[in-house]
Amino acid sequence: MKGIDEALSFIHGASKFGIKLGLSGISDLLDGMGHPEKDLKFIHIAGTNGKGSVATFIAQSLIEAGYDVGKYTSPHITSFNERINLNGVDISDDDLVISTKSVKEVVEKLRKEDKQPTEFEIITAIAFDYFNRKKVDVVVLETGLGGRFDSTNVVDPILCVISKIALDHTDRLGNTIEEIAFEKAGIIKPGVPVCTCLQEEPALEVILNRAREVFAPVFNLAESDIPSADEVKFSLDGTVFTYLGEDYEIGMLGRYQVLNSILALLSLKVLNDKTDFNVPKYAIKKGLKNARWQARFELLSKSPIVIADGAHNLNGVRALKESINIYFGDEKLKAIFAVMRDKDLVSMILEIGDSFDEIYVYTANVERAMDKSDISIAIQNTSFKGKVILLNSMTEMIELFDKERVYIAFGSLYFISEIKGLFEGDSITV
């Protein structure tokens, strides 16, 4: 394997084998590698919305405490290397090539046995190899899809965290909150503490039942633990809130990041109480303030104000709308919108459409993307009364931006990188 292009070609070449929920493929792969994950400690995080943000808050706090911290997340926004991170720095091309080469040798042996690891299994194995080589103190590990049969669910964690559960990926995880919660709760391991938050009653009951089965203690944030919007200071420069009598500042924007950061605070407290890790208060405060996570109410520009948010399901859109109302009140905004074909587009627009007077629609550059014409037709068949404008390319927005208006890009993580690209260098002049 000569370089990064060959490594990425090998990784993405496995995408043709699709998604296979189950643990046999990753188990075969790790067995051939000598189980690099066995030498690592993990904080395992599942959930529908917020798990990447929670992972980042936790990881950054551990970093500030002096630990060497691996973080594994998906999908990436602008660079594949984002998925595998050490102490806040994405894996280098050289290290990615080294770990990919190690995994490729095992994959080729498995293929001779008519076994074909999937793309996500290969990426997960690469991450484990890298973190093992770097001898990290702990890995903050985000599930890819679900939990019970997710490729990450081969680890023995020291802590499990389950963020807010909602309907998403119903074609694979189930059609009800209970079915999806059952899949997410599959990461819960015997005797390992579980932290969770503000779940709907059916989802919480599933989590509690699974925890009881394996004698895992549960630590649950209730509604009363979360400060109301009136008790939080929101601005485009950051957010300040009080939790258990202590003031905290977070650099990530959005109402929902208050909940995510408090779930991280609970998780860090349990980590301190139940394990040998020691994350002092100063490190936690610094970690929450310094943590950054792309495409979660991310401010890309102040003139014009452009915010990118990865909201791609009804629950995420509701959270986005709450943040829009807090930051911008009744002001009518402009949307930049793309979505995947398997998403409930109509419900999303019905929920948030009245926040906008114009929606620019775009076909994201991925196979699963809904065509912009179909998006336009679907939106115009709802109660949305504003204008719907088709974008042939994201660069068209450069001429369309009005510095007096506010733009919200949402609907899918898969086109955010193109929007972010508009603001690199001197691309935008309004």
C-alpha positions as CSV (number, residue, x, y, z in Angstrom):
1,M,0.0,0.0,0.0
2,K,1.8,3.1,-1.3
3,G,-0.2,6.0,0.0
4,I,-3.4,7.6,1.3
5,D,-5.3,7.3,-2.0
6,E,-4.7,3.6,-2.2
7,A,-5.8,3.2,1.5
8,L,-9.0,5.1,1.0
9,S,-9.7,3.2,-2.2
10,F,-9.4,-0.1,-0.4
11,I,-11.6,1.1,2.5
12,H,-14.4,2.6,0.3
13,G,-14.2,-0.3,-2.1
14,A,-15.8,-2.4,0.6
15,S,-18.9,-0.2,0.4
16,K,-20.3,-2.4,-2.4
17,F,-20.9,-5.1,0.2
18,G,-23.4,-2.8,2.0
19,I,-24.3,-2.7,5.6
20,K,-24.6,-6.0,7.5
21,L,-25.8,-5.7,11.0
22,G,-24.2,-8.4,13.1
23,L,-20.9,-9.1,15.0
24,S,-19.5,-12.1,13.2
25,G,-17.8,-10.1,10.5
26,I,-16.0,-7.7,12.9
27,S,-15.2,-10.6,15.2
28,D,-13.5,-12.6,12.4
29,L,-11.5,-9.5,11.4
30,L,-10.4,-8.7,15.0
31,D,-9.6,-12.3,15.6
32,G,-7.2,-12.3,12.6
33,M,-5.6,-9.1,14.0
34,G,-5.0,-10.6,17.5
35,H,-7.8,-8.5,19.0
36,P,-6.2,-5.0,19.4
37,E,-9.3,-3.8,21.2
38,K,-8.7,-6.1,24.2
39,D,-5.9,-3.8,25.4
40,L,-8.0,-0.7,25.3
41,K,-10.5,0.9,27.7
42,F,-13.7,2.2,26.1
43,I,-16.5,4.7,26.9
44,H,-19.2,3.4,24.5
45,I,-21.9,5.8,23.3
46,A,-25.1,5.1,21.5
47,G,-28.2,7.2,20.8
48,T,-30.1,8.8,17.9
49,N,-29.3,12.4,18.4
50,G,-26.4,14.0,20.2
51,K,-24.1,11.1,20.6
52,G,-21.2,12.7,18.7
53,S,-21.5,15.9,20.7
54,V,-21.6,14.0,24.0
55,A,-18.6,12.0,22.8
56,T,-16.7,15.2,22.1
57,F,-17.5,16.9,25.4
58,I,-16.3,13.8,27.3
59,A,-13.2,13.3,25.1
60,Q,-12.1,17.0,25.4
61,S,-12.6,16.9,29.2
62,L,-10.4,13.8,29.5
63,I,-7.8,15.5,27.2
64,E,-7.7,18.6,29.5
65,A,-7.1,16.2,32.4
66,G,-4.0,15.0,30.8
67,Y,-5.1,11.6,29.4
68,D,-4.3,10.3,25.9
69,V,-7.8,10.0,24.4
70,G,-8.9,8.3,21.2
71,K,-12.3,9.2,19.7
72,Y,-14.1,7.2,17.0
73,T,-17.1,8.8,15.3
74,S,-19.1,8.8,12.0
75,P,-19.8,10.0,9.5
76,H,-17.2,12.5,8.6
77,I,-18.0,16.0,7.3
78,T,-15.0,17.2,5.3
79,S,-12.3,14.6,5.7
80,F,-12.3,10.9,6.2
81,N,-9.6,11.2,8.8
82,E,-12.0,13.0,11.2
83,R,-13.5,9.6,12.1
84,I,-10.4,8.5,14.0
85,N,-9.0,11.2,16.4
86,L,-6.3,11.3,19.0
87,N,-6.2,14.1,21.6
88,G,-8.3,16.3,19.3
89,V,-6.1,15.7,16.2
90,D,-7.4,13.6,13.3
91,I,-5.4,10.6,12.3
92,S,-2.5,11.5,9.9
93,D,-2.5,10.1,6.4
94,D,0.7,8.2,7.3
95,D,-0.9,6.5,10.3
96,L,-4.0,5.8,8.4
97,V,-2.0,4.0,5.7
98,I,-0.1,2.0,8.3
99,S,-3.3,0.8,10.1
100,T,-5.1,0.2,6.8
101,K,-2.3,-2.0,5.6
102,S,-2.5,-4.1,8.7
103,V,-6.2,-4.6,8.4
104,K,-6.0,-5.2,4.6
105,E,-3.7,-8.3,5.2
106,V,-6.4,-9.9,7.3
107,V,-9.2,-8.9,5.0
108,E,-7.5,-10.6,2.1
109,K,-7.2,-13.8,4.1
110,L,-10.9,-13.7,5.0
111,R,-11.9,-13.1,1.4
112,K,-10.2,-16.4,0.5
113,E,-12.6,-18.0,3.0
114,D,-15.6,-16.3,1.3
115,K,-15.9,-13.8,4.2
116,Q,-16.2,-10.2,3.3
117,P,-15.9,-7.5,6.0
118,T,-18.0,-4.4,5.3
119,E,-16.7,-0.9,5.0
120,F,-17.7,0.1,8.5
121,E,-16.2,-3.1,10.0
122,I,-12.9,-2.3,8.2
123,I,-12.9,1.3,9.5
124,T,-13.6,0.1,13.0
125,A,-10.8,-2.4,12.9
126,I,-8.4,0.4,11.6
127,A,-9.4,2.6,14.5
128,F,-8.8,-0.2,17.0
129,D,-5.4,-0.9,15.4
130,Y,-4.4,2.8,15.5
131,F,-5.5,3.4,19.1
132,N,-3.7,0.2,20.2
133,R,-0.5,1.3,18.5
134,K,-0.7,4.7,20.1
135,K,-1.4,3.1,23.5
136,V,-4.2,5.5,24.4
137,D,-5.5,5.7,27.9
138,V,-9.2,5.5,26.8
139,V,-11.3,5.5,23.6
140,V,-14.6,7.4,23.4
141,L,-16.4,5.1,21.0
142,E,-19.5,6.1,19.1
143,T,-21.8,3.5,17.6
144,G,-22.4,3.7,13.8
145,L,-25.9,2.3,13.6
146,G,-28.0,1.1,16.5
147,G,-25.9,-0.7,19.1
148,R,-26.8,-4.4,19.6
149,F,-25.4,-5.5,16.2
150,D,-23.2,-2.5,15.5
151,S,-19.6,-3.3,14.7
152,T,-18.4,-1.3,17.8
153,N,-20.3,-3.6,20.1
154,V,-17.4,-6.1,20.5
155,V,-15.7,-4.1,23.3
156,D,-15.9,-4.4,27.0
157,P,-16.5,-0.8,28.1
158,I,-15.9,0.9,31.4
159,L,-18.9,3.1,30.9
160,C,-21.9,3.1,28.6
161,V,-23.8,6.3,27.5
162,I,-27.1,6.5,25.7
163,S,-28.1,9.9,24.3
164,K,-31.6,10.9,23.2
165,I,-33.4,8.1,21.3
166,A,-35.8,8.9,18.5
167,L,-37.3,7.4,15.3
168,D,-34.5,7.1,12.7
169,H,-33.2,4.3,10.4
170,T,-36.5,2.6,10.9
171,D,-35.8,0.3,7.9
172,R,-33.0,-1.3,9.9
173,L,-33.7,-0.6,13.6
174,G,-37.5,-0.9,13.9
175,N,-40.6,1.2,13.5
176,T,-41.2,2.1,17.1
177,I,-39.3,3.9,19.9
178,E,-39.3,0.6,21.9
179,E,-37.7,-1.4,19.0
180,I,-35.1,1.3,18.4
181,A,-34.3,1.6,22.1
182,F,-33.9,-2.2,22.3
183,E,-31.2,-1.9,19.7
184,K,-29.4,1.0,21.4
185,A,-29.6,-0.7,24.8
186,G,-27.7,-3.6,23.3
187,I,-24.5,-1.8,24.2
188,I,-25.2,-2.2,27.9
189,K,-22.9,-4.8,29.5
190,P,-23.0,-6.7,32.8
191,G,-22.2,-4.5,35.7
192,V,-21.1,-1.6,33.6
193,P,-22.6,1.8,34.6
194,V,-25.1,3.4,32.1
195,C,-25.8,7.1,31.8
196,T,-28.8,8.4,29.9
197,C,-31.1,11.3,29.6
198,L,-34.6,12.6,29.0
199,Q,-35.8,9.5,27.2
200,E,-39.5,9.0,26.3
201,E,-41.0,6.6,28.8
202,P,-41.2,3.6,26.5
203,A,-37.5,4.0,25.6
204,L,-36.4,4.5,29.2
205,E,-38.3,1.4,30.2
206,V,-36.4,-0.7,27.6
207,I,-33.1,0.7,28.8
208,L,-34.0,0.0,32.5
209,N,-35.1,-3.5,31.6
210,R,-31.9,-4.3,29.8
211,A,-29.8,-2.9,32.7
212,R,-31.7,-5.0,35.2
213,E,-31.1,-8.1,33.2
214,V,-27.3,-7.6,33.4
215,F,-27.1,-5.9,36.8
216,A,-25.9,-2.6,35.3
217,P,-26.4,0.5,37.4
218,V,-28.3,3.3,35.6
219,F,-27.8,7.0,36.1
220,N,-30.6,9.0,34.4
221,L,-31.0,12.7,33.9
222,A,-34.6,13.9,34.5
223,E,-36.3,17.0,33.1
224,S,-35.8,18.8,36.4
225,D,-32.0,18.4,36.0
226,I,-31.9,20.5,32.9
227,P,-32.1,24.3,33.1
228,S,-34.9,25.9,31.2
229,A,-34.1,28.1,28.2
230,D,-34.9,31.1,30.4
231,E,-32.1,30.1,32.8
232,V,-29.5,29.8,30.1
233,K,-27.5,32.7,28.5
234,F,-27.4,32.1,24.7
235,S,-25.4,34.0,22.2
236,L,-23.6,33.3,19.0
237,D,-20.3,33.5,21.0
238,G,-21.2,30.7,23.4
239,T,-23.6,29.4,26.0
240,V,-23.5,29.8,29.8
241,F,-25.7,27.7,32.2
242,T,-25.7,26.5,35.8
243,Y,-25.9,22.8,36.8
244,L,-26.0,21.6,40.4
245,G,-24.9,25.1,41.6
246,E,-21.9,25.3,39.3
247,D,-21.6,27.6,36.3
248,Y,-20.4,26.2,32.9
249,E,-19.6,27.7,29.6
250,I,-19.8,25.8,26.3
251,G,-18.4,26.9,23.0
252,M,-20.9,24.8,21.0
253,L,-24.1,26.6,20.1
254,G,-27.7,25.3,20.1
255,R,-30.2,24.7,22.9
256,Y,-29.7,20.9,22.6
257,Q,-26.0,21.3,23.4
258,V,-27.0,22.2,27.0
259,L,-28.6,18.8,27.4
260,N,-25.7,17.0,25.6
261,S,-23.1,18.8,27.8
262,I,-25.0,17.9,31.0
263,L,-25.2,14.3,29.9
264,A,-21.4,14.5,29.5
265,L,-21.1,16.0,33.0
266,L,-23.1,13.2,34.5
267,S,-21.0,10.6,32.6
268,L,-17.8,12.2,33.8
269,K,-19.0,12.2,37.4
270,V,-19.9,8.5,37.1
271,L,-16.5,7.8,35.5
272,N,-14.8,9.5,38.4
273,D,-16.9,7.7,41.0
274,K,-16.9,4.2,39.4
275,T,-13.5,3.9,37.8
276,D,-9.8,4.8,38.3
277,F,-10.1,7.8,36.1
278,N,-9.8,11.2,37.7
279,V,-11.1,14.2,35.7
280,P,-11.0,17.3,38.0
281,K,-13.5,20.1,37.8
282,Y,-11.1,22.5,36.1
283,A,-10.5,20.0,33.3
284,I,-14.2,19.4,32.8
285,K,-15.0,23.1,32.7
286,K,-12.1,23.7,30.2
287,G,-13.2,20.6,28.2
288,L,-16.8,21.8,27.8
289,K,-15.7,25.3,26.8
290,N,-13.1,24.1,24.3
291,A,-15.1,21.2,22.7
292,R,-16.1,21.7,19.1
293,W,-18.2,19.5,16.8
294,Q,-18.9,20.2,13.2
295,A,-22.4,20.8,11.8
296,R,-24.3,21.0,15.1
297,F,-25.7,24.5,15.0
298,E,-22.2,25.5,13.8
299,L,-21.7,29.2,13.0
300,L,-19.9,29.3,9.6
301,S,-20.2,33.0,9.0
302,K,-21.4,36.2,10.7
303,S,-21.9,38.3,7.6
304,P,-24.2,36.8,6.4
305,I,-25.1,34.7,9.4
306,V,-24.9,31.1,8.2
307,I,-25.5,28.1,10.5
308,A,-25.0,24.5,9.6
309,D,-26.9,21.8,11.4
310,G,-27.0,18.1,10.8
311,A,-30.6,17.7,11.7
312,H,-31.9,14.9,9.5
313,N,-34.9,13.4,11.4
314,L,-38.0,14.8,13.0
315,N,-36.5,14.8,16.5
316,G,-33.4,16.6,15.3
317,V,-35.5,19.2,13.4
318,R,-37.5,19.9,16.5
319,A,-34.3,20.6,18.4
320,L,-33.1,22.8,15.6
321,K,-36.4,24.8,15.6
322,E,-36.1,25.3,19.3
323,S,-32.6,26.8,18.8
324,I,-33.8,28.9,15.9
325,N,-36.5,30.4,18.1
326,I,-34.1,31.1,21.0
327,Y,-31.5,32.8,18.8
328,F,-33.6,34.5,16.2
329,G,-37.2,34.7,17.6
330,D,-39.9,35.2,15.0
331,E,-37.5,36.5,12.3
332,K,-38.0,34.7,9.0
333,L,-34.9,32.9,7.9
334,K,-33.7,31.3,4.7
335,A,-33.0,27.5,4.5
336,I,-30.5,25.5,2.5
337,F,-31.8,22.0,2.4
338,A,-30.8,18.5,1.2
339,V,-32.1,15.2,2.4
340,M,-31.7,11.5,1.9
341,R,-34.5,9.5,0.2
342,D,-35.2,7.4,3.3
343,K,-36.0,10.4,5.5
344,D,-39.5,11.7,6.4
345,L,-39.1,14.9,4.5
346,V,-42.8,16.0,4.8
347,S,-42.8,15.7,8.6
348,M,-39.6,17.7,8.8
349,I,-40.9,20.5,6.7
350,L,-44.2,20.6,8.5
351,E,-42.3,21.0,11.8
352,I,-39.9,23.7,10.8
353,G,-41.2,25.2,7.6
354,D,-42.8,28.3,9.2
355,S,-39.3,29.4,10.3
356,F,-38.4,30.2,6.7
357,D,-39.6,32.4,3.8
358,E,-37.3,30.7,1.3
359,I,-35.9,27.2,1.0
360,Y,-33.0,26.5,-1.4
361,V,-33.0,22.8,-2.2
362,Y,-30.0,20.8,-3.3
363,T,-29.1,17.3,-4.3
364,A,-26.4,16.1,-2.0
365,N,-23.5,14.3,-3.7
366,V,-24.2,10.8,-2.3
367,E,-26.1,7.9,-3.8
368,R,-28.9,7.9,-1.2
369,A,-29.7,11.6,-1.8
370,M,-33.1,12.7,-2.8
371,D,-33.1,14.7,-6.1
372,K,-33.7,18.4,-5.6
373,S,-36.7,18.3,-8.0
374,D,-38.4,15.7,-5.9
375,I,-37.6,17.7,-2.7
376,S,-39.1,20.8,-4.3
377,I,-42.3,19.0,-5.3
378,A,-42.6,17.4,-1.8
379,I,-42.2,20.8,-0.1
380,Q,-44.7,22.5,-2.3
381,N,-47.2,19.8,-1.5
382,T,-47.0,20.7,2.2
383,S,-48.4,23.9,3.9
384,F,-45.2,25.8,3.3
385,K,-46.1,29.2,1.8
386,G,-42.7,30.5,0.9
387,K,-40.5,30.2,-2.2
388,V,-38.6,27.0,-3.1
389,I,-35.5,27.6,-5.2
390,L,-33.5,24.8,-6.9
391,L,-29.7,24.9,-6.6
392,N,-27.7,23.2,-9.4
393,S,-24.5,23.7,-7.4
394,M,-23.6,24.9,-4.0
395,T,-21.4,27.6,-5.4
396,E,-24.6,29.3,-6.7
397,M,-25.2,30.4,-3.1
398,I,-22.2,32.8,-3.3
399,E,-24.2,35.1,-5.6
400,L,-27.5,34.6,-3.6
401,F,-26.3,35.4,-0.1
402,D,-27.7,38.5,1.4
403,K,-25.6,39.8,4.4
404,E,-28.8,41.1,6.1
405,R,-30.4,37.7,6.3
406,V,-29.8,34.5,8.3
407,Y,-29.3,31.1,6.6
408,I,-29.8,27.7,8.1
409,A,-28.3,24.7,6.3
410,F,-29.9,21.4,7.4
411,G,-31.4,18.1,6.4
412,S,-28.3,15.9,6.0
413,L,-24.7,15.7,7.2
414,Y,-23.7,14.6,3.8
415,F,-23.8,18.0,2.1
416,I,-22.5,20.2,4.9
417,S,-18.9,19.9,3.7
418,E,-19.9,21.6,0.4
419,I,-21.4,24.5,2.4
420,K,-18.4,24.8,4.6
421,G,-16.2,24.9,1.5
422,L,-17.9,28.1,0.5
423,F,-16.3,29.8,3.5
424,E,-12.8,28.6,3.1
425,G,-10.3,31.3,2.1
426,D,-12.0,34.3,0.4
427,S,-14.7,32.5,-1.4
428,I,-17.6,34.6,0.0
429,T,-17.8,38.3,-0.8
430,V,-21.3,39.8,0.0
